[in-house]
Amino acid sequence: MRRSADLMQLLTRAERLLARRLAAILETEGHSLDTWRVLTLLADGRGHFMTELADQAFLPPASLTRLVDHLVEDNLLYRRVDDVDRRRIRAYLTPRGLRLYQRVGREVQDSLAGLPVDEDDTARLEGLLTALIDGLGGHSRAAVTVL
């Protein structure tokens, strides 16, 4: 049991330190960590349902709706009725939103470049975390790169 508690502590600490670093970068752009999570999810270009975004961005649906309203006003994303199920709405990045995602993504990568882990370490860590998330029933969305 002690190892599980240690692992949880390490994961929490790493997430908070990375989030703090990312939040500092986003603050210079006038955006939040929640915005970054949504942009990251939409960067695959496939469009995502609002319920999926809320779940994957760790936001209550009402909070996501307010955030998406703001991002639409800022021309960072747009909504479109789903082609298959006309009752559902998909969100997509605008070209401006994609440029913001790419610019901030480069800044994040530059910020992380000095860390004492190489690409192989990062790939192993991503694999282990993906297996852990999937094992816990969380559906990792392994193709999404948040940082």
TIGU-501376 format. One record per residue (C-alpha): residue number from 1; residue in one letter; y, x, z. Coordinates in steps of 0.001 Angstrom, whole numbers, plus 500000, padded with zeros to 6 digits. Layout:
<r><resi>NUM</resi><resn>A</resn><y>Y</y><x>X</x><z>Z</z></r>
...
This chain:
<r><resi>1</resi><resn>M</resn><y>500000</y><x>500000</x><z>500000</z></r>
<r><resi>2</resi><resn>R</resn><y>502355</y><x>502876</x><z>500757</z></r>
<r><resi>3</resi><resn>R</resn><y>502188</y><x>504137</x><z>497157</z></r>
<r><resi>4</resi><resn>S</resn><y>503196</y><x>500702</x><z>495843</z></r>
<r><resi>5</resi><resn>A</resn><y>506202</y><x>500652</x><z>498147</z></r>
<r><resi>6</resi><resn>D</resn><y>507153</y><x>504162</x><z>497041</z></r>
<r><resi>7</resi><resn>L</resn><y>506790</y><x>503173</x><z>493386</z></r>
<r><resi>8</resi><resn>M</resn><y>508961</y><x>500098</x><z>493886</z></r>
<r><resi>9</resi><resn>Q</resn><y>511590</y><x>502230</x><z>495605</z></r>
<r><resi>10</resi><resn>L</resn><y>511558</y><x>504776</x><z>492767</z></r>
<r><resi>11</resi><resn>L</resn><y>511751</y><x>502119</x><z>490056</z></r>
<r><resi>12</resi><resn>T</resn><y>514582</y><x>500314</x><z>491831</z></r>
<r><resi>13</resi><resn>R</resn><y>516511</y><x>503525</x><z>492407</z></r>
<r><resi>14</resi><resn>A</resn><y>516107</y><x>504659</x><z>488785</z></r>
<r><resi>15</resi><resn>E</resn><y>517176</y><x>501239</x><z>487463</z></r>
<r><resi>16</resi><resn>R</resn><y>520259</y><x>501149</x><z>489668</z></r>
<r><resi>17</resi><resn>L</resn><y>521328</y><x>504672</x><z>488767</z></r>
<r><resi>18</resi><resn>L</resn><y>520869</y><x>504003</x><z>485049</z></r>
<r><resi>19</resi><resn>A</resn><y>522666</y><x>500659</x><z>485350</z></r>
<r><resi>20</resi><resn>R</resn><y>525582</y><x>502326</x><z>487138</z></r>
<r><resi>21</resi><resn>R</resn><y>525872</y><x>504949</x><z>484387</z></r>
<r><resi>22</resi><resn>L</resn><y>525675</y><x>502308</x><z>481669</z></r>
<r><resi>23</resi><resn>A</resn><y>528173</y><x>500037</x><z>483447</z></r>
<r><resi>24</resi><resn>A</resn><y>530704</y><x>502887</x><z>483530</z></r>
<r><resi>25</resi><resn>I</resn><y>530372</y><x>503342</x><z>479765</z></r>
<r><resi>26</resi><resn>L</resn><y>530603</y><x>499594</x><z>479137</z></r>
<r><resi>27</resi><resn>E</resn><y>533651</y><x>499267</x><z>481373</z></r>
<r><resi>28</resi><resn>T</resn><y>535605</y><x>501547</x><z>479027</z></r>
<r><resi>29</resi><resn>E</resn><y>534697</y><x>499111</x><z>476233</z></r>
<r><resi>30</resi><resn>G</resn><y>535675</y><x>496082</x><z>478313</z></r>
<r><resi>31</resi><resn>H</resn><y>532120</y><x>494752</x><z>478555</z></r>
<r><resi>32</resi><resn>S</resn><y>529476</y><x>494197</x><z>481222</z></r>
<r><resi>33</resi><resn>L</resn><y>525862</y><x>495154</x><z>481708</z></r>
<r><resi>34</resi><resn>D</resn><y>524923</y><x>491523</x><z>480981</z></r>
<r><resi>35</resi><resn>T</resn><y>526695</y><x>491801</x><z>477621</z></r>
<r><resi>36</resi><resn>W</resn><y>524763</y><x>494978</x><z>476866</z></r>
<r><resi>37</resi><resn>R</resn><y>521444</y><x>493323</x><z>477662</z></r>
<r><resi>38</resi><resn>V</resn><y>522215</y><x>490479</x><z>475252</z></r>
<r><resi>39</resi><resn>L</resn><y>523442</y><x>492833</x><z>472503</z></r>
<r><resi>40</resi><resn>T</resn><y>520320</y><x>494960</x><z>472909</z></r>
<r><resi>41</resi><resn>L</resn><y>518034</y><x>491963</x><z>472549</z></r>
<r><resi>42</resi><resn>L</resn><y>519871</y><x>490726</x><z>469455</z></r>
<r><resi>43</resi><resn>A</resn><y>520042</y><x>494152</x><z>467800</z></r>
<r><resi>44</resi><resn>D</resn><y>516660</y><x>493599</x><z>466132</z></r>
<r><resi>45</resi><resn>G</resn><y>518404</y><x>491181</x><z>463745</z></r>
<r><resi>46</resi><resn>R</resn><y>515801</y><x>488420</x><z>464106</z></r>
<r><resi>47</resi><resn>G</resn><y>517929</y><x>486059</x><z>466130</z></r>
<r><resi>48</resi><resn>H</resn><y>516713</y><x>484779</x><z>469471</z></r>
<r><resi>49</resi><resn>F</resn><y>516608</y><x>481429</x><z>471207</z></r>
<r><resi>50</resi><resn>M</resn><y>518935</y><x>480975</x><z>474147</z></r>
<r><resi>51</resi><resn>T</resn><y>516017</y><x>480406</x><z>476547</z></r>
<r><resi>52</resi><resn>E</resn><y>514466</y><x>483702</x><z>475463</z></r>
<r><resi>53</resi><resn>L</resn><y>517781</y><x>485532</x><z>475900</z></r>
<r><resi>54</resi><resn>A</resn><y>518250</y><x>484100</x><z>479388</z></r>
<r><resi>55</resi><resn>D</resn><y>514764</y><x>485211</x><z>480398</z></r>
<r><resi>56</resi><resn>Q</resn><y>514939</y><x>488693</x><z>478876</z></r>
<r><resi>57</resi><resn>A</resn><y>518531</y><x>489368</x><z>480032</z></r>
<r><resi>58</resi><resn>F</resn><y>517720</y><x>488220</x><z>483598</z></r>
<r><resi>59</resi><resn>L</resn><y>520419</y><x>485530</x><z>483548</z></r>
<r><resi>60</resi><resn>P</resn><y>520366</y><x>481886</x><z>484603</z></r>
<r><resi>61</resi><resn>P</resn><y>520720</y><x>479660</x><z>481514</z></r>
<r><resi>62</resi><resn>A</resn><y>524203</y><x>478438</x><z>482496</z></r>
<r><resi>63</resi><resn>S</resn><y>525435</y><x>482011</x><z>482975</z></r>
<r><resi>64</resi><resn>L</resn><y>524000</y><x>483029</x><z>479620</z></r>
<r><resi>65</resi><resn>T</resn><y>525717</y><x>480088</x><z>477925</z></r>
<r><resi>66</resi><resn>R</resn><y>529087</y><x>481141</x><z>479379</z></r>
<r><resi>67</resi><resn>L</resn><y>528506</y><x>484745</x><z>478331</z></r>
<r><resi>68</resi><resn>V</resn><y>527452</y><x>483748</x><z>474820</z></r>
<r><resi>69</resi><resn>D</resn><y>530527</y><x>481502</x><z>474515</z></r>
<r><resi>70</resi><resn>H</resn><y>532668</y><x>484521</x><z>475375</z></r>
<r><resi>71</resi><resn>L</resn><y>530810</y><x>486784</x><z>472938</z></r>
<r><resi>72</resi><resn>V</resn><y>531212</y><x>484200</x><z>470172</z></r>
<r><resi>73</resi><resn>E</resn><y>534963</y><x>484071</x><z>470892</z></r>
<r><resi>74</resi><resn>D</resn><y>535046</y><x>487882</x><z>470637</z></r>
<r><resi>75</resi><resn>N</resn><y>533191</y><x>487715</x><z>467303</z></r>
<r><resi>76</resi><resn>L</resn><y>530298</y><x>489791</x><z>468649</z></r>
<r><resi>77</resi><resn>L</resn><y>527648</y><x>487182</x><z>467972</z></r>
<r><resi>78</resi><resn>Y</resn><y>527180</y><x>483776</x><z>466397</z></r>
<r><resi>79</resi><resn>R</resn><y>524853</y><x>480829</x><z>466865</z></r>
<r><resi>80</resi><resn>R</resn><y>522859</y><x>479098</x><z>464177</z></r>
<r><resi>81</resi><resn>V</resn><y>520476</y><x>476143</x><z>464194</z></r>
<r><resi>82</resi><resn>D</resn><y>516868</y><x>477304</x><z>463846</z></r>
<r><resi>83</resi><resn>D</resn><y>515400</y><x>476737</x><z>460378</z></r>
<r><resi>84</resi><resn>V</resn><y>512068</y><x>475461</x><z>461745</z></r>
<r><resi>85</resi><resn>D</resn><y>513166</y><x>473470</x><z>464797</z></r>
<r><resi>86</resi><resn>R</resn><y>516602</y><x>472002</x><z>464146</z></r>
<r><resi>87</resi><resn>R</resn><y>516972</y><x>471130</x><z>467845</z></r>
<r><resi>88</resi><resn>R</resn><y>517014</y><x>474798</x><z>468858</z></r>
<r><resi>89</resi><resn>I</resn><y>519765</y><x>477364</x><z>468484</z></r>
<r><resi>90</resi><resn>R</resn><y>519327</y><x>481038</x><z>467658</z></r>
<r><resi>91</resi><resn>A</resn><y>521901</y><x>483714</x><z>468441</z></r>
<r><resi>92</resi><resn>Y</resn><y>522576</y><x>486680</x><z>466139</z></r>
<r><resi>93</resi><resn>L</resn><y>524824</y><x>489730</x><z>466262</z></r>
<r><resi>94</resi><resn>T</resn><y>527814</y><x>489772</x><z>463966</z></r>
<r><resi>95</resi><resn>P</resn><y>528603</y><x>493019</x><z>462117</z></r>
<r><resi>96</resi><resn>R</resn><y>531223</y><x>493682</x><z>464802</z></r>
<r><resi>97</resi><resn>G</resn><y>528619</y><x>493130</x><z>467531</z></r>
<r><resi>98</resi><resn>L</resn><y>526204</y><x>495490</x><z>465799</z></r>
<r><resi>99</resi><resn>R</resn><y>528898</y><x>498174</x><z>465554</z></r>
<r><resi>100</resi><resn>L</resn><y>529614</y><x>497796</x><z>469289</z></r>
<r><resi>101</resi><resn>Y</resn><y>525896</y><x>498053</x><z>470062</z></r>
<r><resi>102</resi><resn>Q</resn><y>525546</y><x>501190</x><z>467926</z></r>
<r><resi>103</resi><resn>R</resn><y>528674</y><x>502859</x><z>469324</z></r>
<r><resi>104</resi><resn>V</resn><y>527763</y><x>502190</x><z>472952</z></r>
<r><resi>105</resi><resn>G</resn><y>524152</y><x>503150</x><z>472236</z></r>
<r><resi>106</resi><resn>R</resn><y>525305</y><x>506573</x><z>471029</z></r>
<r><resi>107</resi><resn>E</resn><y>527446</y><x>506986</x><z>474144</z></r>
<r><resi>108</resi><resn>V</resn><y>524495</y><x>506048</x><z>476340</z></r>
<r><resi>109</resi><resn>Q</resn><y>522204</y><x>508513</x><z>474570</z></r>
<r><resi>110</resi><resn>D</resn><y>524836</y><x>511258</x><z>474915</z></r>
<r><resi>111</resi><resn>S</resn><y>525160</y><x>510415</x><z>478604</z></r>
<r><resi>112</resi><resn>L</resn><y>521407</y><x>510717</x><z>479100</z></r>
<r><resi>113</resi><resn>A</resn><y>521029</y><x>513895</x><z>477032</z></r>
<r><resi>114</resi><resn>G</resn><y>521538</y><x>516137</x><z>480050</z></r>
<r><resi>115</resi><resn>L</resn><y>518701</y><x>514609</x><z>482049</z></r>
<r><resi>116</resi><resn>P</resn><y>515706</y><x>516871</x><z>482739</z></r>
<r><resi>117</resi><resn>V</resn><y>513303</y><x>514793</x><z>480632</z></r>
<r><resi>118</resi><resn>D</resn><y>512471</y><x>515306</x><z>476979</z></r>
<r><resi>119</resi><resn>E</resn><y>511447</y><x>512807</x><z>474302</z></r>
<r><resi>120</resi><resn>D</resn><y>507754</y><x>513172</x><z>475167</z></r>
<r><resi>121</resi><resn>D</resn><y>508467</y><x>512426</x><z>478838</z></r>
<r><resi>122</resi><resn>T</resn><y>510534</y><x>509409</x><z>477833</z></r>
<r><resi>123</resi><resn>A</resn><y>507792</y><x>508121</x><z>475523</z></r>
<r><resi>124</resi><resn>R</resn><y>505173</y><x>508513</x><z>478274</z></r>
<r><resi>125</resi><resn>L</resn><y>507408</y><x>506749</x><z>480778</z></r>
<r><resi>126</resi><resn>E</resn><y>508051</y><x>503884</x><z>478338</z></r>
<r><resi>127</resi><resn>G</resn><y>504304</y><x>503561</x><z>477768</z></r>
<r><resi>128</resi><resn>L</resn><y>503542</y><x>503494</x><z>481483</z></r>
<r><resi>129</resi><resn>L</resn><y>506300</y><x>500992</x><z>482236</z></r>
<r><resi>130</resi><resn>T</resn><y>505206</y><x>498791</x><z>479334</z></r>
<r><resi>131</resi><resn>A</resn><y>501630</y><x>498799</x><z>480651</z></r>
<r><resi>132</resi><resn>L</resn><y>502866</y><x>498005</x><z>484167</z></r>
<r><resi>133</resi><resn>I</resn><y>505057</y><x>495125</x><z>482964</z></r>
<r><resi>134</resi><resn>D</resn><y>502316</y><x>493711</x><z>480755</z></r>
<r><resi>135</resi><resn>G</resn><y>499795</y><x>494083</x><z>483588</z></r>
<r><resi>136</resi><resn>L</resn><y>502092</y><x>492106</x><z>485853</z></r>
<r><resi>137</resi><resn>G</resn><y>502332</y><x>489357</x><z>483227</z></r>
<r><resi>138</resi><resn>G</resn><y>505926</y><x>490095</x><z>482290</z></r>
<r><resi>139</resi><resn>H</resn><y>505559</y><x>490558</x><z>478520</z></r>
<r><resi>140</resi><resn>S</resn><y>507306</y><x>493884</x><z>478023</z></r>
<r><resi>141</resi><resn>R</resn><y>508992</y><x>493364</x><z>474660</z></r>
<r><resi>142</resi><resn>A</resn><y>508140</y><x>497025</x><z>474111</z></r>
<r><resi>143</resi><resn>A</resn><y>510003</y><x>497118</x><z>470802</z></r>
<r><resi>144</resi><resn>V</resn><y>513337</y><x>496546</x><z>472532</z></r>
<r><resi>145</resi><resn>T</resn><y>515269</y><x>499608</x><z>473626</z></r>
<r><resi>146</resi><resn>V</resn><y>517714</y><x>498722</x><z>476341</z></r>
<r><resi>147</resi><resn>L</resn><y>519071</y><x>502183</x><z>477019</z></r>
